[in-house]
Amino acid sequence: MPYTREQTEAIKAKRKATILDESLKLFAINGYDAVTIDDIAKASKMTHSLFYHYFKSKEEIFKKLLELAKDTRHPFIVDESLNPKTKIHELIVNVLSVIAASDKSTYYLYLFLNIHFQKTLNLKKPKHSETIFGALYRYIEEGQKEGTIIECDPKELIMAFASMLSGLAYTSIKNQDKKIMLPSDKTILNLFLAK
């Protein structure tokens, strides 16, 4: 008995979602440069020809994933009316909640934290001011002016924070079936505070 039109559309939607989910995992863990169409097809349990029925290239998939990421709640958005210390704290809490969730959002976070290492990815880079690190840079500078944030090069603090987030996100992804210990938001915040 042939499928109805609705059943056929449901199958197509499920296959496309599978390709996107498996691609996200592969891109996040291995990096865009290292992932091949063969890797994606294999992880999605599809043939190459079936894969190409849904996407023309891995770049098309990646761009679709970026579109989907824009539709989700962004963990880096904080209330700009808050004082700098509170903005940094809110950012830390938001990001830790993404890491603790150990779900698709954790893969996106890890992907974004490491995207600048990819050499073959041909995407328009966002302005520094539009990234988590641009926002954090502003919060650090504001806090240094009011004396609540440690006096040092903001880039050093951002590098330490980004390295910590990347390590925590990777650990969360690799241990999805186990509860991992995360540092508290206050412990991380203390790295930023003037003594």
N, C-alpha and C positions, 0 to 999 in steps of 0.2 A: 504494500500500500504506500503510495507516494506521500511525502510530507505536504501539509497545507502550507500556504504562503506564510502564515504566522509562525509555524514551526520552523520553516526554512530561515526566516528572518531571525528567530531566536537562536538558532544554531550559528548563524553568521555573527551575531552580536557576541555570543559566548566565545567563539574562536578569536575574534578581534580583541576582546578583553583579555583572553589568555595570552595572546601575543604581547599585548601591552604590559601585562603584569610580569611576564617572564623577562621581557626586555628590560624593564625597570630594574629588576633584581640583577640581571647580568651587567647592565651599564653601571649600576651603583657599585657592585663588588669588583668587577674587572676593569672598569673604565671603558669609555666609548671606543677608544682606539683598538682595544684588544678583542672586542666582541665582533663576531662574524654573523652573517645571515644563517650559516649552518648552525652556529651555537643557538641562535634564537629559535630556529625551526625545531631543533632537537629538544630544547627545553620546553617548547610549546607542544611537543609530540605531533608534529606535522611534517609533511614533505615540503621540499622547496617550492614546488609548483603551487601547493595550497597556500603556503606563506605569501607568495607573490600575488595571489588572488586578493590579498588584503592590504599589502603595503609594497611599494616599489623599491624601498631601500631602508637601511637602518637609520639614515638621516631623517627620513620621513617619520619613522617611529619615534625618534628622539624628539623631534619638533612637536609631535602629537603629545608626548609625555609632558613637555614643557607647557603646552596649552592646558592640559589637565591639571597641572600643578597650580596654574593661575586660578583655577576654579575652587581650590581648596583653601581652607582658612590658613593664612600665612602666620607661622609661629614667630616671625620676626617683627610683627607689627605691635607696637606698644603705644600707649596713650602719650602723645607728645606734650601734653600739658603738665606732666609729672616732673619732679625734679630729677636731675641726672642720675643720682644713686638709685632712685626708685625705677627709672626707666631701664637701667642696666639689670636691676634685680628682676623686673618683670620679664625682660628678654631671657634671662637665665631660666626662670621658672617655665616659660613657654617652651623653650628648647628642650629642657629636661623632660617635660611631659611628652614631647614627641619621641624622644629616645626611649623613655619608659614604655611607651605604647607598643614598641617593637612590631610595627605594622608597615603598611605601604608608606606612611608619612616618614618613617625612619629611613627607608630606602631613598626617598626624595631628599631628605636632609643630607644624607651621606653623599648622594650624587652631587648636590649643589656645593657641598664643602670641598669636593675634589675636582670639580668641573674644569678649573683653570689649569690642571695638569694635562689635559687632553690636547694633543698636537694636531690631530686630523679633523677635529670638530670645527665646522665652518658656521659659527653662529655669531651674530652681532652681540658683542659683550655689553652688558648693562653698564651704565655709568656707575662709578664707584659710590656715589651718593645714594644710589637706588638699591644697594646691597645691604645685607646684614652688617657687613664690616664698615660700610660707609656710615650707617646709622650709629654703630657702636663707637666709631671714631669721634663723631659729633658728641655723643653722650660723655665720652671720656674727657674731651676738651672742655665741655661745659662744667663737668665735675671738678676738673683740675682748677678752673678759674674760681670756683666757689670753695675749693679746698677739701672736698669730700673724697676725691679720687687721687690715688697715688701719683706722685710726680715722676713721670718717665715718658719715654717716647710711646705715644698711643699705639703705634704699629707693633711694638714689642708685646704689649698686653693683648692686642688682637691676635697676634701669632700664637701666643700661649693659649688663648681661649679657643681659637680655631683648631689647634692641635688636640686639645682636650676633647672638644666636641666630636671631632673626627674619630678619635679613639673610642669614645663612649658609644657613638652610633655604630661603629663597626662591631664592637663587642656585643651590642644589643642584637644586631642583625644575625651574627654568628651563633648566638645563644638564645634563639627565639623560644625554645622549649624550656628554658630555665629562667628563673628570676635573677637578674644581675644586680649587684650592688652599685648604686649610683651615688656620687657625692651629693651632699645636700646643696640646695640653692644658696644657703648662707655660707657654706664652705667656699664655693666658687666666687660668690660676691666678695668675700674677704680678700681675694687676690687683687681686687680693684681698689679697695678702700685705703685712704690715707690713715696712718696710725697716729 
